[in-house]
């Protein structure tokens, strides 16, 4: 089976650290994270530009898999209507 992974930033924290990712552990790792060794992740998606920034800083150097940046689903992202968000995020369906 094929999996898709996504990353979102924790905008409510003052340090802005990615959710679901232990950045200290990633920095210390010399090998690819085990989830990539034990699953068939076909594509990685990030939720907004901040998540993309942290993905590229902490994760991409370790795993060398490019992420697809999708528009933020945060209510603060007023530039996108719900319809437009659904349209842009629908690209994930082909990987589920």
RAGIVEN-V168875 format. One record per residue. OMEGA is omega in whole degrees, 0 to 359 (NA if undefined). BURIAL is + if it has 9 or more other C-alpha atoms within 8 Angstrom, else -. Layout:
OMEGA BURIAL
OMEGA BURIAL
//
This chain:
182 -
179 +
171 +
179 +
177 -
183 -
178 +
179 +
178 +
186 +
182 -
180 -
181 -
181 -
180 -
180 +
183 +
176 +
175 -
182 -
175 -
188 -
178 +
179 -
180 -
179 +
183 -
184 -
176 +
180 -
179 -
178 +
184 +
181 -
179 -
179 +
188 -
179 -
182 -
180 -
184 +
185 -
176 +
180 +
175 +
185 +
177 +
184 +
179 +
177 +
178 +
179 +
181 -
176 +
182 +
181 +
189 -
190 +
182 +
180 +
181 -
189 +
178 -
174 -
179 -
178 -
174 +
179 -
177 +
181 +
180 +
176 -
179 -
175 -
178 -
180 -
183 -
181 -
182 -
173 +
178 -
180 -
180 -
176 -
179 +
180 -
181 -
182 +
182 +
178 -
180 -
184 -
183 -
180 -
181 +
NA -
//
